[in-house]
């Protein structure tokens, strides 16, 4: 086979962050800059509507139907309060998410760089599939403060939500690139612009 017919391996960038760290802001900015972002949260939402096999596996695990908004709220409360159940649900859902991501990549052969926006990137081990990982970082105190403001939560409620995720400091150690989002938007954009310039060297 001639080298011209070998499809180059796409360059995979994993993007993650803690709750209320500003990951969505970074994801949108990447899109504005013309990069292709695959949003794992959107994939999960679609799977909960369309993938009967996955839904049935989850229903078997939890012992109740997961169809309505009320059912999904019940599910959220169950996994929020039980780490073992949360991990078991991840084990059910994420293989389907991986499959959908790979399917999208395979269908877009003309695109050579993909950003995978995934809140649980490190928790589910997806960093192993990435060429580079990026973390949107803020301190735990800023997370709690922003979460209280954004979602109208008490400090105790905000702390519980932050503690339900892998510690942001652990994510910071694991990530290849850190986008510090503790100051202003201009500085955040500057860091992303620098990263994108570096990407242009990746073939």
C-alpha positions as CSV (number, residue, x, y, z in Angstrom):
1,X,0.0,0.0,0.0
2,X,1.4,3.4,-0.9
3,X,2.1,5.8,2.0
4,X,-0.4,8.2,0.5
5,X,-3.3,5.9,1.3
6,X,-2.3,5.4,5.0
7,X,-4.7,7.4,7.2
8,X,-2.7,9.4,9.7
9,X,-3.5,8.7,13.3
10,X,-5.6,11.6,14.7
11,X,-4.1,13.7,17.5
12,X,-6.3,13.3,20.6
13,X,-6.5,16.1,23.2
14,X,-8.3,15.3,26.4
15,X,-9.9,18.3,28.1
16,X,-11.1,18.0,31.7
17,X,-11.7,20.0,34.9
18,X,-13.4,20.0,38.2
19,X,-17.0,21.1,38.7
20,X,-17.3,24.9,38.3
21,X,-13.7,25.2,37.1
22,X,-14.6,26.8,33.7
23,X,-14.1,23.8,31.4
24,X,-17.2,24.7,29.3
25,X,-15.7,28.2,28.7
26,X,-12.4,26.6,27.5
27,X,-14.3,24.1,25.3
28,X,-16.3,26.9,23.7
29,X,-13.1,28.9,23.1
30,X,-11.4,26.0,21.4
31,X,-14.5,25.7,19.1
32,X,-14.3,29.5,18.3
33,X,-10.7,28.9,17.3
34,X,-11.8,26.3,14.8
35,X,-10.9,23.1,16.7
36,X,-13.3,20.1,16.7
37,X,-14.6,19.4,20.2
38,X,-16.4,16.1,21.0
39,X,-18.5,16.7,24.1
40,X,-18.8,13.5,26.2
41,X,-21.7,15.0,28.3
42,X,-23.8,15.4,25.1
43,X,-23.0,11.8,24.1
44,X,-24.1,10.6,27.5
45,X,-27.4,12.6,27.2
46,X,-28.0,11.1,23.8
47,X,-27.3,7.5,25.0
48,X,-29.8,7.9,27.9
49,X,-32.5,8.6,25.2
50,X,-31.4,6.2,22.5
51,X,-29.4,3.3,23.8
52,X,-31.8,0.7,25.1
53,X,-29.1,-1.8,25.9
54,X,-27.2,0.6,28.2
55,X,-30.4,1.8,29.8
56,X,-31.5,-1.8,30.6
57,X,-28.1,-2.6,32.1
58,X,-28.4,0.5,34.4
59,X,-32.0,-0.4,35.3
60,X,-30.8,-3.9,36.3
61,X,-28.1,-2.3,38.5
62,X,-30.4,0.2,40.3
63,X,-33.6,-1.9,40.3
64,X,-35.9,0.8,38.9
65,X,-36.9,2.2,35.5
66,X,-34.8,5.1,34.2
67,X,-37.1,6.8,31.7
68,X,-38.4,10.1,33.1
69,X,-36.7,13.2,34.5
70,X,-37.8,12.1,37.9
71,X,-36.1,8.7,37.4
72,X,-32.9,10.4,36.3
73,X,-33.0,12.7,39.4
74,X,-33.4,9.6,41.5
75,X,-30.4,8.0,39.8
76,X,-28.3,11.1,40.3
77,X,-29.1,11.1,44.0
78,X,-28.3,7.4,44.3
79,X,-24.9,7.7,42.7
80,X,-24.1,11.0,44.4
81,X,-24.5,9.3,47.8
82,X,-22.8,6.0,46.9
83,X,-19.3,5.9,45.4
84,X,-19.5,2.2,44.6
85,X,-22.7,2.6,42.6
86,X,-21.2,5.6,40.8
87,X,-18.2,3.5,39.7
88,X,-20.4,0.6,38.6
89,X,-22.5,3.0,36.5
90,X,-19.4,4.5,35.0
91,X,-18.4,0.9,34.0
92,X,-21.7,0.5,32.2
93,X,-21.9,3.9,30.5
94,X,-18.3,4.7,29.4
95,X,-17.7,1.8,27.0
96,X,-20.7,3.2,25.0
97,X,-19.3,6.7,25.2
98,X,-15.9,5.5,24.0
99,X,-17.6,3.7,21.1
100,X,-19.5,6.9,20.1
101,X,-16.3,9.0,20.3
102,X,-14.4,6.5,18.1
103,X,-17.3,6.3,15.6
104,X,-17.2,10.1,15.3
105,X,-13.4,10.2,14.8
106,X,-13.6,7.4,12.1
107,X,-16.4,9.2,10.3
108,X,-14.3,12.5,10.0
109,X,-11.1,11.4,8.3
110,X,-10.4,14.9,7.1
111,X,-10.0,16.1,10.8
112,X,-6.6,15.4,12.3
113,X,-7.0,16.9,15.8
114,X,-9.9,16.2,18.2
115,X,-10.6,17.7,21.6
116,X,-12.4,15.2,23.9
117,X,-14.3,17.3,26.5
118,X,-14.7,14.8,29.4
119,X,-15.4,15.7,33.0
120,X,-14.3,12.1,34.2
121,X,-11.3,11.8,31.9
122,X,-9.0,10.6,34.7
123,X,-11.6,8.8,36.7
124,X,-12.5,6.4,33.8
125,X,-9.0,6.1,32.4
126,X,-9.6,7.9,29.1
127,X,-6.3,9.7,29.4
128,X,-4.7,6.5,28.1
129,X,-6.3,7.1,24.7
130,X,-5.1,10.8,24.6
131,X,-1.9,12.2,23.1
132,X,-2.0,15.1,25.6
133,X,-4.3,16.0,28.5
134,X,-5.4,19.5,29.6
135,X,-6.9,20.5,32.9
136,X,-8.8,23.7,33.6
137,X,-7.6,24.4,37.1
138,X,-9.0,26.5,40.0
139,X,-8.4,25.9,43.7
140,X,-11.0,23.9,45.7
141,X,-12.0,27.2,47.5
142,X,-12.7,28.9,44.2
143,X,-14.7,25.8,43.0
144,X,-16.9,26.0,46.1
145,X,-17.3,29.7,45.8
146,X,-18.3,29.6,42.1
147,X,-20.6,26.6,42.6
148,X,-22.5,28.4,45.4
149,X,-22.9,31.4,43.2
150,X,-23.7,29.5,40.0
151,X,-26.2,26.9,41.4
152,X,-27.5,28.8,44.5
153,X,-26.1,26.1,46.8
154,X,-25.1,26.4,50.5
155,X,-21.4,26.0,51.3
156,X,-22.0,22.5,52.6
157,X,-23.9,21.4,49.5
158,X,-21.2,22.9,47.2
159,X,-18.4,21.1,49.2
160,X,-20.2,17.8,48.9
161,X,-20.4,18.1,45.1
162,X,-16.7,19.1,44.9
163,X,-15.7,16.1,47.1
164,X,-17.8,13.7,45.0
165,X,-15.2,14.1,42.2
166,X,-11.5,13.2,42.0
167,X,-9.6,15.9,43.9
168,X,-8.6,18.8,41.5
169,X,-5.0,18.7,42.9
170,X,-4.8,15.0,41.9
171,X,-6.0,15.9,38.4
172,X,-3.4,18.7,38.3
173,X,-0.6,16.1,39.0
174,X,-2.0,13.8,36.2
175,X,-2.5,16.4,33.5
176,X,0.1,17.3,30.9
177,X,-1.1,20.9,30.4
178,X,-2.7,23.2,33.0
179,X,-5.0,26.1,32.1
180,X,-5.1,28.3,35.2
181,X,-8.6,29.9,35.4
182,X,-8.2,31.6,38.7
183,X,-7.8,35.2,37.4
184,X,-9.5,36.7,34.3
185,X,-10.7,35.5,31.0
186,X,-8.0,37.3,29.0
187,X,-5.3,35.3,30.8
188,X,-7.2,32.1,30.3
189,X,-7.5,32.8,26.5
190,X,-3.8,33.7,26.4
191,X,-2.9,30.3,27.8
192,X,-5.2,28.5,25.3
193,X,-3.8,30.5,22.4
194,X,-0.2,29.5,23.4
195,X,-1.3,25.9,23.6
196,X,-3.0,26.1,20.1
197,X,0.3,27.6,18.7
198,X,2.1,24.5,20.0
199,X,-0.5,22.2,18.4
200,X,0.3,23.7,15.0
201,X,3.7,21.9,15.2
202,X,2.0,18.5,15.7
203,X,1.6,16.6,12.5
